[in-house]
Amino acid sequence: MSRGGEMVYIPDDSDFSSFRDQCESLEGWHCRYNKAGVTVWSQGQEESCTVQKIKTRISCKDVPAETLYDVLHDTSYRKKWDSNMIETYDIGRLTVNADVGYYSWKCPSPLKNRDFVTLRSWLPLGNDYMIINYSVKHPNYPPRKDFVRAVSLQTGYLIKANGDGACVLYYLTQVDPRGSLPKWVVNRVSQFVAPKAMKKIYKAGLKYPEWKRKHDPEYKPWVYPEQNTLPSVSLAELSVQHADSLENIDETGLPEDHLSTSDHEA
């Protein structure tokens, strides 16, 4: 997502507009899954390629767009619904609507777990809400021995209000997982992992208002920037995370029947 591939920059209105267009357009996308209100598409890569662009959509009845926006921002609440997450935290603030953060997640056994450092930016725009990110390097958060550092080329959410108290959620991601993965993993993402993840976010949206009432209900630094107490980070401290500078492991030989049953909660 970074312009020219070299400069770290904070996304502007044109980047958000382009992201929204990608979410809403069907041109060039191939439907991989369409069931129970969830649709998954992939684009532009061979099915066996691990660096696929994947897009998912779910209709969320009884969840207002602004509630789902809060759910996706609230790292304290994420621990309640994202069972794949190992750890997440904010590293520092760039502007009132951009920060740098860390996220690590459990991969299906026996694959190695992955982690990211990303520059994240967000924008409420009328009835739409968007959150987008891409991978960056921060000198204090280098790759760790216990994780494979993956690369988000572009990842984000579009939440669109859809009538009274309902919304539609899009999730679009293009990630280099840094590894030659078995084909069954790539197929599992579109057929199983992505739909289940979207349903989890929807359920999290239904439960969030009650949870938030008991957990610092006025604290929403993504809405009220004056509440943000993160240390400032300068763009000059960051550089673009290029995939070819990271470890690339070959996991193509791992058989599907070794998949841990505990990882079916993707």
N, C-alpha and C positions, 0 to 999 in steps of 0.2 A: 504494500500500500504506500510505502514511502516514495516520494517523488524522485525519480531517477535512480532509486535504489541506494543512494548514499547519504542523503540529508535526513536527519531526524527533524520532524516538524509536527506542529499541532494541527490536526485536521480543521479545515474551514468549511463554510457553508456548501461549497461546491463538492467537497468530499462526502458530506452527509447526503447531499442531493443525489450523488452518484450511487451511494450505498443504498438509498431508498429505491432508486430505479432498479438496481440489481435484484432487490428483494421482490419487487412487484412484477418484474418482467418474466415472461415465460419463454422468450426467445432464446434458443440455444440450450435450454435445460431439459433433461430427460427425467421423467417421473420414475422413481425407483420403488415408491411405497405410497399407498393411498388407502387408509383404513381408519375407521373410528375417529374421524375429524382431524387426523394428522396426515400431512403430505410431505414426502421427502423427494427432492430432486438432486441430481448431480450434473456436472457440466464439464465439457471440454477436455477430459482426460480419458485415457484408456481405463477400463474397469480394473485392470491389475495394477494401475499406478497408485501409489500411496498418497501423492499430493493432489488430491481431488478437491474440487470446490463443491461443497454440499450445502443445500438450503432446505430448511424445514419450516412448516407452517402449521399452526394450531389455532382453532377458534376457542376462545375462553369465555364461556357464559358466566355471568355473575362475578366477573373480575374486572373492575374498571382499569383503564390503561394506566392511570397514575399509580394504582396499587401494584401492578406488575413491574412498573418502572422502579418503584421502591424496593420490591423483592430482589430485583437483579442488582441493585446497588448495595443492599444492606449485607455487609460481610458477616455480621454477627448472626443474622438469620440464616445465611447460607449453610452454616454448619448443621442446621436442622434438617435441610432437605437434600443437600448435595452429598450423597453417600460416597460418591467417587472422589470427592475432594480429600486430600491429605492435609493441606495447609493453604491458607490464603491471607495476605495482608497488604496494606497500602505502604509503599516505600516513601513517597513524597509527592508534593503538590507542584504542578507546573503553572496552572492558571485556575480560574474559578470553575472551569469545566474540563480540566484535564489533569491526570495524575499518572504515576508510575506504580505498578503493583506486581506482586508475585503470586503465582498459583501453581500448585502441584496436584497431580491426580493419579489414582490407582488405575493401572492398565490391567486388562484381563490376564490372569496368571496363565502361562509362565512369562509373559512379556515384561520387560523392565518398565518401571514407573517413569512418567514424564513430568517435566516442569517448564514454566514459562516466566519470563520477565517482559511485561508489556507496557506500552504507552496507551492509556485509555482516555477516550474523550466522549462527552455526552452532550446531547442537545434536545431539549423539548421544543417542538415546533408545531404550534397549533394543537391539533388533536393527535399528533404523532410524537413519539419519544424514541430517540436513538442512542445507542451506546456502541462504540466501535473501538477496536484496538489493533495494534500490530506489535511485533516483537522488537525490543531494543536491548542494548547492552548497557548495564550500569556497573561501574568499576567495583562497587562494594558487594555485588551479587553475581559472581561468576558461576559457571556451571559447577554442579556438585557431583561428587563421586557416586552418590546413591541414586541419582536420577539421570535420565537422558534429557538433555536440554532440547526441547522442541521449538519450532518457530511458527508463530502466527503471522502469515502473510497478510491476512485480513480476516477479522472475526467480528461479529457484531449482532445486535438485536434491533429490530424495528417493532415497535408496539403501536398499533393503530386502534383508536377508539372505534367501536362498532356498535352504535346504538347506545341505549341507556344502560350503563353499568356492565358493559361487555367490551371485549377487545379481541384483536387478532394479533398473534405473536409470530414474527419471523425470526429465524436464527440462520445466519449465513456464515460459513467458515471455510477458509482455505488455510490448511495447516500442513507444514512439513514435519512429520513425527520423528524425523531423523532415524531412519532405519528401513531396511528392506523387509516389509512386513508380509506375512502370509496372506494370500488372496482372501482366505476366509475372514480375516480381520477387517479388511476393506469392505467386504460384503456385509459383515455383521453391523458395521457402523450405520449403513443406510437402512438395513432391514430390521434392526433390533435396537441398537444403542440410541440412535437419534430420536425415534418415536418415543421410547421410554423416557428419555431426558425431557422432552417437551411436555409429556404428561406430568412429570414430577414438578416442573415449573408451574404448570396450571394449578395443581393441587396446592403447591406452596402459596400461590396467590390467594386461594380460597381461605387459607388458614392465617395469612399474614396479619390482617387487621386485629384479630384477637391477640396474637402473639405480641404485636407492637404496642398494644395498650398497656401491657405489663412490662415492657422493656424499653425504657427511655423514649416514650412516645413522641416527644418534641424534637428528638435528635435526628436530623436528616441533613447532613452537610452537603449532600448532592443537590438538595433543594435550597438550603440556606448556607451559602459559602462562608458566612461569618462564623459558622460553627466548626469550620475545618481547622484543626490544630496540627496538621501534618507539617513537617519541615519542608521548606521550599527546595525544589530541585531545579537546576539550570539545564536548559537544552544542551549547553556545551559539555555537560557531564556525560551525556548519552551519545551512543552511536547505534547505527542500524545493525541488528543481529542478522548476519548472513548465514544461511544454512550450511554453506560449504566449509565454514570455519569450525564446525562442531563435529563431535563424534558421530559417525554413521555406522550403526551396527546391523548385522544381518540376522534377522529372526525368521526368515522365510521357512526354515526347516521345522518350526514348532508346530506340532499337530493340533488340530482343533479339539480332539478328544481330551487334551490336557487342560482345557479351559476350566478354571475353578468354578464350582457351583456358586460360590459367594459373589462372583462377578456378574451374575445374571441381573443384578440391580444396577444396570448401567445408566 
